[in-house]
Amino acid sequence: MFLAALVIVLAGLAAYANSFHGGFVLDDLPAIKENTTIQNGWAAPSSSTSQSSGVLERIYQGLPAPLQPPNEGQPVMGRPLVNASFALNYEWAKSHQTDAFAPEGYHFVNLAIHLLAGLTFFGLVRRTLELPKLHAQLSTAALPVAFMAALWWTVHPLQTESVTYLAQRAESLMGFFYLLTFYCFIRGTQSQPRLWYILATLACALAGLSKEVTATLPLMILLYDWIFVSEKFAEPFVRRWPIYISLLLALLPMAFLIHHAGNRGNTAGFNVNLKWYDYAAVQFPAIMNYLKQAFWPHPLIIDYRNNDNLGDLPLTNSDCLAMFAVMMLVAGTAYLLWRKPKLGFLGAWFFVILAPSSSILPIVTEQVAEHRMYLPLVSMTVFSALGLWTLWKWRALPAALAVAVALGALTYTRNNDYRNSFTLSLDAVTKNPDIARTHANYGIMLNESGRILESVAEYLAAERLKPNYPECDVNLGNSLSALGQNEEAAKYYVRALPKLLSQSDQATASYNLGNALLALRRYDDALKAYNYAGGVGHNSQAYYNMGYIYNQLQNNAQAVACFLQALHFQPVYPECESTLGNVYVQLNQLDLAEQHYLRAIQQDPNFAEAHAHLGILYANLNKNAEAAREFAAFIQLAPAKSNSAPAHNLRGFVLSKLGRYAEAVAEYEQALMLQPDFPECAANLAAARQQIAEGRQ
């Protein structure tokens, strides 16, 4: 048994050895890198919550930040245990590595969770086959069948999305605790029920805090009890009712989180922009594809379907055939549960666990996803291992090892696609060129790589496949704006805005629209766009740009109000502090100007421009020593490519006013060396030399 467990672990390590080279891809960014809740430490928030909130809501809002995941549709939304695990990763990396987002540590935890799940699966199958109801037929098969099934499941390439794709830790973490609940339940039916049932309840609660599929767990435990443990139908309710009550109570936190998450940022639920029957129609071919991939895992793709307007796609003959096949399989599972319940349980395991995500509950962002097979694959590998053992007995082991080697090699190869978002998106668009989102995602990667023209081509390809695609409109506008085609960019932003579902997306698009309109000098329209972006998205940069426009329109009172609003949403904003100082100079409020210049320098001592502005202010106030200091700081900090001749000239001028003519001459000479055609400086140099000649050093 120990040797079998060791082989499973070593095989998993070998198959996923190259996963550590992968970076953060796609949803990893909002789930990890852009997720501020994992970076805020573990202290409870100091601010009090509204007394109008419910008791559970107030308790939840009093939890540390890592236990309150962001709520805008990220993979960690409503899954505090997953979010907390990322926070622990972050804290460890921050303490032990130079980069808190070095991906190796995150990949290590993902793989460790998967290996623990594989070992738990191994123990679960072995103990199941040793139960009295199966012992007579399968007494010698328990160890080899459990070994083969767990080995295949651990190295199967269909699992890569749940293991190598960091944001899908929710699936593997839930899967581990789901299997652990079963394992503890089995142990509780054999000895020390109080201890093992407590552990099963805890594991169930942790699974529920990881992902909502856990809702199927009590039903699957009950089916397992009836089929493999109990002698009579009523036995679970008579002898083991406490564990079922405990399991249901353990799911109450998950129920609260589901209620709190609502429609998961317009990405899931019956009140999203996707009809349940359109979604259900997609699931029949999806389930058939899952079954095919369990036995022939090629091709594996990160994105299989468009993410909306499925109702516009007519059912094809293959869709109808898939619908018929799935219905027959469900009917066959029901028949087996009645006539051969032990085999029927494998079918029930597959369909019941898939049901929350692959039936009628719409999930906008992913109609088809490989990670959903993380737990359902269990039944496929157990069925295959039992079949192989029935045919060949102990001779099945060499064949099983050969299959494991082939699966592991495919997994190793698939991991290479997860090196970065670019390789993953390129793989998706190559394998599935008829899906709009694959082109859109690849366009984003091209844009980030500086290949702007190519990104425009991908966005246009996406829009040909899916004309109503506001997110792609926004990205196309971004690329066109980067190419200087702001008129065209503005058209795409305007087209996208009324179709975007989330306010944050609308605010971002409005801000980008404002930038395009600003470049076109359409100030009034730009102000409207920035005003929406600032008000809805609390976008400090939008308020800053509004201040800039009002300053250009010589409405400095309004400019000041906008700059102050920008500082309200972003208190540390040296560029805004410095620009606000300039406006106060124009308003002749020099004391306020000095305050903001000093704040800019305090926030960023290397902000050269603020030193220059403050130096000019001091020169105008005849604070010549202070001005000389600020000009010296600017000269030292100014980029080498910039022409700092005017700063040398100004420093020479204030040094002359201080009577430090020799130093002034050096500054003037340096200015003329940088800019020979500088008549004003040449005159200042001559005057300083004259003062020296007259002995006024």
N, C-alpha and C positions, 0 to 999 in steps of 0.2 A: 504493500500500500504506500509506504514512504517513497519507494522508487518510482511508482506511478505518479505520485504528486510532484516529485522532483522533475520528472520528464516533462510534465505539463508546464511547470514554471520555466524550465530551460527552453522549451519549444516556444513559449510565448515571448521570452526575452530575445530569442534569435529572430523571430518573425518581426518584432517591433524594434529591433536594434537601431534601425535608421530613422525611426520616428523622432528621435531626439534632435535631429537636424532640422526638423520642421519649425517654421515660425508661426506667427499669429496670422490666421487667414479669416477673411469674411466676417462672420459673426463673433470671432474671437475679439475683435476690436471693441464693439460695444459691451461685450460680456466681461472683458478683462482690462484692456489697455485704457479704454475710455470710461471705465466704471469707477467713479469716485468713491462709491460706498465701500470698496475693498481697500481703500487707501486712507480711510479716516480713523483707523484705530478701533479699539474695542470698548472705549468708554461710552456709557449711556449718554444720550443727548441731554444737554442742560436745559433747553427750552421746554416749557410746559405745553402739553397738548390741549386742544379745545375740550372744554367740559361738555360740549354738546355731542362729542363723539361717544360711541358705545364703549362699554368696559373693555371688550376684547380689542377694539381699535386703539384705545389708550395704552393698553398693555403692549400691543405690537409697536406703537410709535415710541415707546420707552425703551425698546431694545437697542443694542449697539448697532451702528451703521451696517456692518457686514450681514446682520440678520434682517436688514430691510433692503432687499435688492431694488435696483431702479425699476420703474414701472412704465416703461415705454416700449414694451414688446421684445426686450432683450431675452436671450435664452435663459437667463437667470431669474427672470421676473416670476415672483410667486414661489421661488425655490430657494429658501434661505440657507439650507444646508450646502447647496452647490456654491452659492455666493460666499458663504463663510469659508469653504474650502479654498476658493480662489484668494480670499483675504489672507489665509494662513500661508499660502504659496507666496503671496506678495511680501508678507512680513519676513518670511524666511529668506527670500531672495534679497530683500533690502538689507538684512543683517549680515548675509554671508557672501553676497556678490555685488559687483559694482553696478549692475543693472537690475533693478527690482522687477523688470519685465523680461529677464533672460528666460527664454521659453523652455530650457532644459528641465528646470524644476517642475514646471507645470506638466510637461510630458511625463516625467517620472511618476507623479501622483496619478495621472490618468492610467498609466500602464500598471501601477501597483493595484489600483482599484480593480482593473480588469483581471489581473492574475488572482487576486483574492476571490473574485466572482467565479473564476474558472475552478479554483480549488473547492469552493462551496458547492458548485454544481457537481463536481466529482463526488463529494461526500453525500450530497442529496440523492444522486442516482444509486450509489452503492448501497446506502441504507434502505432506499425504497425497494430495491431488488432483494434485500435480505429480510423484508417484512414477512410475517407468517403467511399471508395470502399469496406470496410469490415464491417463497423459499423452496417449495417442493419442485417447481418447474425450473427455477433460475438460480438455484443455490450456488452453482459453480460459475455462473455468468456475472454475478454482481460486480466483482472487481474488474474483469476485462471490459465488460460493456460500459461501465462507468468511466473507465480510463479512455476508451476510444471516443465516447461521446464528448467528454470534457476536453480531450486533446483537440479534436476537430473544432469544437466550439471556440476554443481559446485562440487558435491560429487562423480561423476562417477569415478570408478577406472582406466579407460582408460586415465584419465588426470594425473595420478601420475607421469608419465615420464616427463611431462611438468612442474610439480610443485615441486616434491620432488627431482628430478634429477637437481641439481643446474645449470649445464651447459646448460640445455634446457630452461633457462630463455628467450632465444631468441624467442621461440615459444609462451610462455605466454605473453611476453611483446608486441610482434607483434599482438597477438590475441586481447589484450586489446585495443590497438590503432585502430585496424581494426574495432572492434565493435563500438568504440567511434566515428569513422568517420561516420559510418552509423547513429548512434544516433544523431550526430550533423546535418547530412544531413536532417534527418526527421524533426528535430526542425526547420531547415531553410526553409523547405517547408511550415511551419505553421505560423511562425512569425519571425521578425528580421533576414531576410536572410543574411544580410551583416555580422552580428556578428557570426551567427551559421556557415556560409560557411567558414569564416576565421578560426574558430575553427576546422571545418572538414578538411580543408587543412592542418592545423598544425598537427592534429592527423594522417593524411595520411602520411605526411613527417616523423613523428616519427616512424610510423609503418615500413616505408621503411628503416629507419636507424636501425631497429631491425632484420628484416628478409626479404628475397627476395620474399616470397610468396605474399607480398603486391602488386606485379605487377598485380594481379588479381582484385584489389580493384576498379579501375574505371569502369571496365566492370560490376562487380557485382552491383555497385551503379546505373549504367545505366539500367541494367535489373530490378532492384528494382523500379526505377523511372517509367519505362514503365508499369510495372505490377501493382504496388500499388498506384502510385501517379498520373500519367498523364492520361488525358482523350483522348489525341490524340498522334499518333506516333511521330510527330515532336515536341511536347511540350518541351521535355528536351532540345532540341537544340535551340528552340526559346526563352523560358523563363528562362532556367537555364544554358545556355552555359558558363557563367563565372565560375561556380563551376567545370565544367568538365575540362576547361582549367587549372584552379587552381590545380585540382587533378593531372593532367598530369605533370604540372610543379613541383609539390611537389615530384614527383618520380624521378626527375633529379638527386638529390644527390645519390639515390639508384642506378640509372643507372651508374653513375660514379664509385661507389664502386664495382659494379659487374664487370665493365671493369677493375678496378684496381686489383681486386682479381684474375682475370684470371680463371684458373681451380681450384682455392682454394687449392693450394698445392697438385695438382694431385689427389684431392678427388672428384671433380665434374666437369662435362662438357663433350662435345663431343670429346675432345682430350685427354681423359684418357684411361687407360688400361681396358676398358669395352665397348663393342659395344652397341649402342643404342637399337638394336632389341633384344639383350639378356636381357638387363635391362627391356625393355618393356614387355617381356614375363613373367618376374617375377611379374610384377605389377597386372596382372589379378587375380591370387590367393591372392596376398596381399590385394587388394581392397575387395575381398570377405571376407577375414579374418577380415578386419576392420569393415565391416558391421556386421559380426557375433559378434565381440567383443563389438559393440555398444549395442547389445541386450543381449549378454551372455559373459560378460568380464572375461573369463577364458579359458586357462591359459594366464597370462600376462608375457611376456618374454622380457628381455632387448636386445636380439639378436636373429633374426629369420633366417638369411640366411648367406651363405658364402659371402665373399666380393670380389671375382673375379672368373674367369674361369667359368662363368655361361653358356657360350656357349658349354661347354663340357657336360652339363646336358640335356638329351633329355626331350622333353615335355611329361608329363604323361597324362593319361586320365583325372585326376582331374584338371590338368592345362588347358587342352582343354575345359573342362566343365566350369571352371572359366572364361575362355576367352569368351565363348558363353554367359554366364550369365551376365558378365559386358557389353558386347556389347548390349544385350537386355535391360539392365537397362539404358544405355546411349540413346538408341533409344526410350525407354519409356519416359525418361526425355524430349527428343526433342518433342515427341508427346504431352506430357502434357504442355510444354511451348506454344504449338500452340493451343491446345484445352482447357486446364485448367491451365492457366499460373501461378496461385497462388500456386498450388501444384507443378507445374513444377519448380518454383523458388527454392523449397527445394532441388530437385534433382540437379539443376544447382549449387546451393551453395556447395553441396557435391563434385561434379565432377570438377568444375572449380577451387576450392581452392586446391584440391588434385593435379590438373594437373601439376604444376611446379615440384613437387617432385615425382609424381607417374604416370608418363607417359613414355616419351622417353629420358628425360635428365638424363644421368647416374650419380648416386651418389655412388661412390665406397664403402664408408665406411658403408652406411646404405641403403640397398635395401628396407628394410621393417622397419618401426619404428612407435611405438605407438604414439609418440608426434605429428606426422602429422595429427592425428585425433582431435587435440585440437579445431580447428575451424569447420571442417566438422561435428563434433559431434553435433553442433548446430542444423542442419537440422533434425537429428535423434530424438533429444529430443523434438523439436517443433512438428514434425510429430506425435510422440507418445502421447504428451500432448493433441494435437487436437483430436486424435482418442479416447483417454480415455474420454475427455470431451463430445465428440459427443455421446458416448455410455451411460455415466452415469451422465452427468451434475455435480451438486455439490457433488453427492456421490463419484465422482472420487477423491476428495481431500484425504479422509482417505487412499485409495489405493495408491495414489501418495506418501503420507508420508511413508507408509510401504515400498514401492519400494526405497525411498530415504534412509531409515534406512538400508536396505539390501546393497545398493550401497555404503553407507558410511562405513559400516562394512568391506566390501571388500577392500575399499580404505585404511582403517586403517591397515588391515592385510598386504596389499601390501607394505605399507610404511616400514614395518619391514625388507623387503628384501633390502632396501636402507640404512641399518645401516652403512655398509662399503662395500668396493669393494669385500671383500672376500665373504660376504653373498650374494651379488648380483650375483657374478660370479658362486657361488655354486648353486644358484637357477636356473641360466640359463643353466648350464651344466646338472642339474638334469632334467629339463623340456624339454630340447632340445639337447639330447646327440649326435645327428647326424650332428651337425654343428661344423666345425673345429674351428672357432674363439671362441666359448664358452669354448672349451678345452684349447685353447691357453691362453685366459684371466684367466681362473682358474689356469693354470700353473704359470702364473705371480704372482697371489696371494699366491699360495703355496710357491713359491720361496721367496717372501718377508716375509713369515711367518717362514722361515727357514726349511721348509719341502722340501728339494732339491730333494730327490729321487722321491717323489710323483710328483713334478713338471715335472721331466723328463718323467714320465709315461703319464702325460697329454699332453705334447708337442708331444710325439710320437703318441698318439691317434689323435691329430690334423693333423699330417702329413700323417697318414694313410687315413684320410678323404680328405685331400687336399695336394697332394704331392708337388705342386708348391706353397710354402708358405714361402717366404724368411724371413718375420718378425718372424715367429715361429722358423726358423733355427737359427736366432740370439739369441733368448731367450733360445733355447735348448743349444746352445754353451755356454751361460752364466752359465746355471746350471751345465753343464759338467765341465766347468772350475772351478766352486766353489767346485766341487767334486774332483778336482785334475786331471781330465781326459783331459788334455790340448791338447793332440794329436787329440782326437775325436772332441773336441771343435773347434779346428782350421779348421777341415774339414767342419763343418757346417757354420762357418763364411765365408770361401772361397766360398761355394756353394751359400750363400745368397747374397754376394756382387754384382754380376752383375745383379741381379733381383730386387734389391731395387730401388725404383723410386726417392726418394728425396735424395739430396746430404747430408743433415743432418743425415739421417738414414745410408747412406753409410759411413759417417765419424765416426759415433758411432760404427758401425760394424768393421771398420778398426782399431779403437782404441782397441776394445775388442780382435780382432785378434792379434794385437801387444802384448797385455798382455799375451795371451796364448803362443805365440812364444817366448816371453821373458822368461817365466817360463821354456820353453824347451831349453833355451840357443841358440836358432836359431837367433842370433843377426842380421845378414844381412836381413833376411826376416822380422824380427820385425821392423827394421829401415824403410823398405819400407812401412809397414802398418802404422806406426806412422807418417811417413812423409805425407801420404795422409790425415790421420785424422787431423793432425795439419794444413796442408795447406788449406783443404776444410772446415773443421769444426772449425778452429781457436781454437783448443783444446790445452790449455796450458799444461795439464797433459801429452799429447802425446809428446810435445817438452821436457818436463821434463824427461820423460822416455828415449827419444832419447839421451839427455845429459848424463843420467846414463849409457847407453850402450856405448857411445863414451868414457866415462871415464873408463869403464871396459876394453875397447880396447886400452887404453892409448893414445887416440887421444884427448888430453885435449883442444886443440884449437877449435875443432869442438864441444866438450862438452860445452865450454863456449858460443859459438854461439847459441846452442840449449837452454841453460838455459836463456840466455838473451831474446830469442824469447818467451819463456814461460812467462817471466816477462812482455814482451810487451803486451801480451794478458790478463795477470792477474797480474797487478802491485802489489797487496797485496798478497804475496805468500811467507810466511816466510820459509817454508821448502826449496823452491827453492833458496831463498837468502842464507840460511845456507849452502846448498850443493854447490852452486856456490863459496862461501867462501872457502870450502874445496879444490875445484879445483884450486883456485888461490894460496892456500898454496902449492899445489903440483907444481905449476908453479913458486913458489918462489916470487909471487907478493903479498907480505904480506900487503901492504897498502890497496890494493883492497879487499883482504880477510877480513881485519878488517872492511871496509866499509859495506860489505854485511852481516857480522855477526851482526853488529850494526843495520842495517836495519831490519834484521829478528827479533831482540829483540824489536825494536821499534814497529814493526807490531804486535808482540805477546810477551809481556813481560814475559809470562809464558812458553815460549818455552825453556824447560830445555836444550835440545841438543845444541842449539845455544850458551847458556851460557857456556857449557862445552868446545865447540870448541874455543870460544873466550878466555876462560881461558887458554887453552893450547897454543894458539897463543901468549898471553901476557907473559906466562911463558918462551916461547922460545925467546921472545924479552927482557927478564929480566925486564918486567914491573910487578914486583912481587906483589905489592899492588893491582893493577888492576886484576891480575890473582887470587889472594886470594878472591877478591870480587865476581868474576864470578863463581869460584868453590863453594863458599858459596851459591850463587843463585841457581846453579844446584842442590846442595844437598837438598836445601829447596823445590825445585820444582819437583825433580825426584820422580817418582811413588814409593810407599812404597815397591812394589814387586821387584823393580830393585836393583841390587847390586851396591851401591854407594861407595864401599870400595876404588876403584881406585881414585875417586874424593877426598875422605878424605885424601888419601895418597899424592896426588898431592898438595892439599891445605897445608898439613903439610910441604911438601917440600919447597913451596914458602914462607911459614911463617918462616921456618928455615933460608932461605936466607935473610929474613928481620930481623933476630935475635930474633924473637918472639918464643923462644924454648918451653915455657910452653904451648902456644896455639898449637904449632906443635905436642907436645907429645899427647895432647888431641885428635887431629885429627888422629894420627897414632893409638892410642889405639882404637878409634872408628872403624877405618878400620879393625884392627885385630879382633875386636869383630864380625864384619860382615863377615870377611873372614880370619879365623885363619891360613890357609895355604897360607901365603903371605910373602915369604922370603924377598923380596925387602923392604916391609913396616917394617918388623921386624928389618932389618938392619938400616933403617932410624930412627926408634924409639930408637934403641940403641945409635946411633950417637947423637940424640937430647938430650937424657938423659945424655950422656957424657958431652955435652956442658953445661948443667945445673949444673952438678957436678963440672965443672971447673969454675963455677960462671959466665957463659956467658948467662945470661937471658935477 
